[in-house]
Amino acid sequence: EETPRFLPPTLALPRHGIAIASREVAGAVRHGEPAYRHLMGRVFNWLVRRIAVPRIHDTQCGFKCFGRETAQLVFALQRVDGWGFDVELLYIAQRHGLPIVEVPVNWYYQNDSRVRPIHDTVTMVAELMQIRRNGRAGLYAHPPVATDAAD
């Protein structure tokens, strides 16, 4: 039911922009989320904004919509394959000056979440630090050059 909000002409997004679902911007509604899970998410997002992706209120909602050229750029530079992969994509996009729009959604909490609060939080923080190190090392500056497999 939320998909049409992310597609033109409903969403006025520049050609090279990214639209992401958000539970935190005006118009978003959370359904059935326990207070402790909301607090955990807000603390993690505070860390995300301080370490990697400032100005984004909700990097972990899940739904992200990329145009072809944008996807080709950011996914070619991606290195993290754990929980922090989407933070890394947004970090890369911001480093390249690509606009990111947060779209309010109706979000429904699911009791069968696979998130392990302590273990996954430690893993996600380590991935945030890796993203920051990668950025400082210049690994997100340009897409890797394709090589011929026969070489």
C-alpha positions in Angstrom: 0.0 0.0 0.0 3.0 2.3 0.5 4.7 1.8 -2.8 2.9 4.5 -4.8 4.3 7.2 -2.4 7.8 6.4 -3.7 7.1 6.7 -7.4 6.7 9.6 -9.7 4.5 11.6 -10.2 3.5 11.3 -6.5 7.1 11.9 -5.2 8.9 15.0 -6.5 12.4 13.6 -6.4 15.4 14.7 -8.5 16.5 12.2 -11.1 19.5 11.0 -9.1 17.8 11.0 -5.7 16.9 8.2 -3.3 13.6 7.8 -1.5 13.6 6.0 1.8 10.7 4.9 4.1 10.7 6.7 7.4 8.9 6.1 10.7 10.2 9.4 12.1 9.1 12.2 9.7 5.8 14.0 9.9 2.9 11.9 8.7 4.5 8.5 9.6 2.6 6.2 11.9 4.0 3.3 14.0 1.6 0.5 14.8 2.1 -1.9 17.8 5.8 -1.1 18.5 6.9 -1.7 22.1 8.5 1.3 23.8 11.8 -0.5 24.4 12.2 -1.2 20.6 11.4 2.4 19.7 14.0 3.6 22.2 16.6 1.1 20.9 16.0 2.4 17.3 16.3 6.0 18.3 19.6 5.4 20.2 21.0 3.6 17.1 19.8 6.3 14.8 21.5 8.9 17.1 24.7 6.9 16.6 24.2 6.7 12.8 23.7 10.4 12.6 26.8 11.2 14.6 29.1 8.6 12.9 27.9 8.2 9.3 24.8 9.8 8.0 23.7 13.2 9.4 20.3 14.6 8.7 18.5 11.3 8.1 15.9 10.5 10.8 15.4 6.8 10.0 17.9 4.8 8.1 16.6 1.4 9.2 12.9 1.4 8.2 13.7 -0.9 5.3 12.2 0.4 2.0 14.6 2.3 -0.2 14.0 3.3 -3.8 16.9 4.1 -6.2 17.0 5.1 -9.8 19.2 3.0 -12.1 22.2 5.3 -12.3 22.1 6.0 -8.6 21.9 2.3 -7.7 24.8 1.5 -10.1 27.0 4.1 -8.4 26.2 3.4 -4.7 26.0 -0.4 -5.0 29.3 -0.6 -6.9 31.0 1.2 -4.0 29.3 -0.8 -1.2 31.5 -3.0 1.0 29.4 -3.8 4.1 27.1 -6.8 3.8 25.7 -6.9 7.4 23.0 -4.9 9.1 24.7 -1.7 8.2 24.6 -2.1 4.5 21.8 0.4 4.1 23.5 3.0 6.2 26.6 2.5 4.0 24.5 3.1 0.8 23.1 6.3 2.3 26.6 7.4 3.4 27.9 6.9 -0.1 25.0 8.8 -1.6 25.6 11.7 0.7 29.3 11.7 -0.1 28.4 12.0 -3.8 25.9 14.8 -3.1 22.8 12.7 -4.1 19.5 13.9 -2.5 17.8 11.6 -0.1 14.1 12.1 0.7 12.4 10.5 3.7 8.9 9.4 2.9 6.4 8.9 5.8 4.9 5.4 6.0 2.5 3.4 8.1 4.8 0.9 9.8 3.7 -2.3 11.6 5.8 -3.9 14.3 6.3 -7.7 13.9 6.9 -9.9 16.9 9.0 -12.3 14.8 11.8 -9.8 14.3 15.3 -11.4 13.7 17.1 -8.6 15.5 19.1 -9.8 18.5 19.2 -6.6 20.6 22.7 -6.9 22.2 24.6 -8.9 19.6 23.2 -7.1 16.6 23.8 -3.7 18.2 27.5 -4.4 18.8 27.7 -5.7 15.2 26.0 -2.6 13.8 28.2 -0.2 15.7 31.3 -2.0 14.4 29.9 -1.7 10.9 29.3 2.1 11.4 32.9 2.4 12.4 34.0 0.4 9.3 31.9 2.7 7.1 33.6 5.8 8.6 37.1 4.2 8.2 36.3 3.3 4.6 35.2 6.9 3.9 38.3 8.3 5.4 40.4 5.9 3.3 38.7 7.2 0.1 37.1 3.9 -0.7 33.8 5.6 -1.6 35.2 8.2 -3.9 34.9 6.4 -7.3 33.4 3.1 -8.5 35.9 0.3 -8.9 37.3 -0.2 -12.4 36.0 -3.4 -14.1 38.7 -5.9 -14.8 38.7 -8.6 -17.4 38.4 -12.0 -15.8 40.9 -13.4 -18.3 43.8 -11.1 -17.0 
